[in-house]
């Protein structure tokens, strides 16, 4: 909601969330080094719009890193894909050229997480 209303994603929310997620995954036994590879992939991929001075900022980059850590390496491709699709749907429904990306990333992360968990249950 903050990104929608103020077009910022505050570090005071995202950075502690990353720390808490790392601690939670560690104690749950699900933290893997590949999770950090997922973060690296998202940081590189999401830095492209920043490099080209598009409507994308550091808050989006950090929130994307948080989401990548959440979904892990298995889900990072789904996360990027679903986030883009959801964002395009939001833009087309609202008939706008730009809109906050954090809601799309949130929905994309949940869909990616569920996709990976569902695929594991069915395929593996």
Secondary structure as the mmCIF struct_conf table of DSSP 4:
data_model
#
loop_
_struct_conf.conf_type_id
_struct_conf.id
_struct_conf.beg_label_comp_id
_struct_conf.beg_label_asym_id
_struct_conf.beg_label_seq_id
_struct_conf.end_label_comp_id
_struct_conf.end_label_asym_id
_struct_conf.end_label_seq_id
HELX_RH_AL_P HELX_RH_AL_P1 UNK A 2 UNK A 6
BEND BEND1 UNK A 7 UNK A 7
HELX_RH_AL_P HELX_RH_AL_P2 UNK A 11 UNK A 28
TURN_TY1_P TURN_TY1_P1 UNK A 29 UNK A 29
HELX_RH_AL_P HELX_RH_AL_P3 UNK A 33 UNK A 51
TURN_TY1_P TURN_TY1_P2 UNK A 52 UNK A 53
BEND BEND2 UNK A 55 UNK A 55
HELX_RH_AL_P HELX_RH_AL_P4 UNK A 58 UNK A 94
TURN_TY1_P TURN_TY1_P3 UNK A 95 UNK A 95
BEND BEND3 UNK A 97 UNK A 97
BEND BEND4 UNK A 101 UNK A 101
HELX_RH_AL_P HELX_RH_AL_P5 UNK A 102 UNK A 123
#
